[in-house]
Amino acid sequence: MNATTNTHRRGWLKAAGASAVALWLAACDKLTENPTSAGVLKSAEGLTRRAQRLFVDRKALAREFTPADLSPDFKANGSTNPDDPDYVAHAAKGFADWRLVVDGLVERPLNLSLDDLKKLPSRTQITRHDCVEGWSCIGKWTGARLAAVLDQAGLKKNARYIVLHCADNLDPTTLDGTGQYYESIDLIDAYHPQTILAYAMNDQPLPIAHGAPLRLRVERQLGYKQAKYVMRLEAVADFAHLGRGNGGFWEDRGYEWYAGI
Amino acid sequence: MTHWINVLAISFLLMSGLQIFNAHPALYWGAKSAFEHPWLAMDAMQTAGRPVGVTTIAGHPFHTTGLFGWSGKAGAEEARGFPAWATVPSYRDLADGRRWHFFFAWLFVINGLVYLILGLINGHFRRDLVPKGWQLKPAHVWHEIVTHAQLKFPKGEEARNYNILQKAAYLAVIFVLLPLMVGTGLTMSPGFDSAAPWLLDLFGGRQSARSIHFISASLIVAFVVVHLVMVVASGTWNNIRSMITGKYAIETEPKAAAPQAAPGGAA
């Protein structure tokens, strides 16, 4: 075989290889966007959630660390300084007039100040925060046990999820309210001993970048479930009527509702 | 059959894994991320007003424009760890990358369990994979290394059995690398960690687990590359036919007449 045909053949092989890769990628992108195949891919989430709920004890604790393990560079993600006018006004007054509203499917709707929350049974924990992007930071959190708040309000029998409504709009391009941050957790996680409404981080009042005055810590799930700037808790039977119906801001944008992995 | 499900699952796991890696293209050791000190990072930086891809390994920067850190079609380059042709989906989308990854992770684990159970029951591991005493003699191992490096492959009956290098590679992949992928993958799950905190101790923390997940995946890619080279070099068509039908033609030592088809035990 002479050199020309060799080069020719190599060029042809290269082109064929590149086309095969392009076809494969186009096919994968198509499958990602097609609702039927996307639905098949999403079926794994239900399997993961059921498997973890089956094999993981409801009360099993996330690992706790020591003060020596604290991250000096704990990253603040998502909103870091909400511009909602009511929120800005509360922040200017050091959240003195801020109130947490607890309503929905409860016997006794509540209106709690920060001082009220600080009088409730509390928990302090040094835990690892795992962002869905892949990084981890370790922080110390002190807050009221969510179980204590819910017991005070008294959940109605048909309450199945706790929705956290937040002060920040993380997607201002939306004009229909679906850019507003919110999250939801089931009652297993709501009553988990490490699930708290944190008002302090690393022994200081919770900084604005990390969700002042109050954020959720639900330690066995990823970072986007740890809602910041919590303004209202709502007990619901389902969350289909909220946002785009998937139970949270990121869930409405394709992420798993169950973020245990 | 399990082999081809594996090919499918591992391809998608790798490419969706690179999509997930791209969401934070940096790796650390320990429980947490020391953002200033990743041992591996792929970044886009400005050099003389032009963006370049820089891959930093243990503090040493390498220019990897077009491959790692900064890549894309001319005029549409973007900052991304791995390039579009290596990820599923091709565009940047962590949420969908995770959907692909966990779906194929389940398929891979279920398929792997079927393979393990079948391999134990039908004796595939004992018969075909566990090295025979004579295969472990240093002289024999050295002989195999030399002949493989020369791309000279066994002929005749010997070609039907796995040689010692194949056995070592297959055993390492099946019983070390693939279980490591599953173990480190589960260690990255905050939910699973609460049930099995010993995993965190075993792998040295969540960020170490993420690093080991990446390294093991790289070794599997290296295995697949060598595996494919060997399949091609030792007779593409015959090998692929044997993988599909179980029939493997053998060439007898002094150039005999036509290769004869014979039932083989390839899975």
Contacts between the chains, C-beta under 8 A, distances in Angstrom:
chain1	res1	chain2	res2	distance
A	21	B	85	5.5
A	22	B	85	7.9
A	25	B	84	7.2
A	25	B	85	6.2
A	25	B	88	7.8
A	25	B	90	4.6
A	28	B	15	7.5
A	28	B	88	4.6
A	28	B	89	5.9
A	28	B	90	7.0
A	28	B	100	7.9
A	29	B	89	4.8
A	29	B	90	5.6
A	29	B	91	7.1
A	32	B	88	7.5
A	32	B	89	4.5
A	32	B	93	7.3
A	32	B	96	4.9
A	32	B	99	7.9
A	32	B	100	7.4
A	38	B	96	7.8
A	38	B	99	7.2
A	40	B	103	7.2
A	41	B	96	7.9
A	41	B	99	4.3
A	41	B	100	6.0
A	41	B	103	4.6
A	42	B	99	5.9
A	42	B	103	8.0
A	43	B	103	7.2
A	44	B	99	7.1
A	44	B	102	4.4
A	44	B	103	4.1
A	44	B	105	7.5
A	44	B	106	5.3
A	45	B	99	7.7
A	45	B	102	7.0
A	47	B	106	5.8
A	48	B	102	6.1
A	48	B	106	7.7
A	52	B	189	7.7
A	52	B	191	4.6
A	52	B	192	6.5
A	52	B	195	7.8
A	55	B	195	5.9
A	56	B	191	5.9
A	56	B	192	6.9
A	56	B	194	5.9
A	56	B	195	4.0
A	57	B	194	7.8
A	57	B	195	6.6
A	60	B	194	4.1
A	60	B	195	5.4
A	61	B	194	6.0
A	62	B	190	6.3
A	62	B	193	6.6
A	62	B	194	5.0
A	63	B	193	6.3
A	63	B	194	7.6
A	63	B	197	5.3
A	63	B	200	6.1
A	65	B	31	7.1
A	69	B	31	6.6
A	69	B	32	7.1
A	71	B	32	5.3
A	71	B	33	7.7
A	73	B	34	7.4
A	73	B	35	5.3
A	73	B	36	7.1
A	75	B	33	7.9
A	75	B	35	6.9
A	128	B	31	6.1
A	128	B	32	6.6
A	128	B	190	7.4
A	128	B	206	6.4
A	130	B	188	7.5
A	130	B	190	5.1
A	130	B	206	6.6
A	131	B	24	7.3
A	132	B	23	7.3
A	132	B	94	6.7
A	132	B	98	7.6
A	133	B	23	4.1
A	133	B	24	4.1
A	133	B	94	6.9
A	134	B	20	6.8
A	134	B	21	7.1
A	134	B	23	5.9
A	134	B	24	4.0
A	134	B	210	6.2
A	135	B	24	5.2
A	135	B	26	7.6
A	135	B	28	7.8
A	135	B	33	4.1
A	135	B	35	7.4
A	135	B	207	7.6
A	136	B	31	6.6
A	136	B	32	4.9
A	136	B	33	5.5
A	136	B	206	5.2
A	136	B	207	5.7
A	137	B	32	5.6
A	137	B	33	6.5
A	138	B	31	6.6
A	138	B	32	4.9
A	219	B	190	7.0
A	219	B	194	7.8
A	220	B	190	5.2
A	220	B	191	4.8
A	220	B	193	7.7
A	220	B	194	5.1
A	221	B	190	6.1
A	221	B	191	6.7
A	222	B	190	6.6
A	250	B	95	7.7
A	253	B	95	6.4
A	254	B	93	7.6
A	254	B	95	3.4
A	254	B	96	6.2
A	254	B	99	7.5
A	255	B	94	8.0
A	255	B	95	4.8
A	255	B	98	7.4
A	256	B	98	7.0
A	260	B	189	6.0
A	260	B	190	6.4
A	260	B	191	2.8
A	260	B	192	7.2
A	261	B	102	6.9
A	261	B	186	7.9
A	261	B	188	7.3
A	261	B	189	3.8
A	261	B	190	7.7
A	261	B	191	6.1
A	261	B	192	6.7
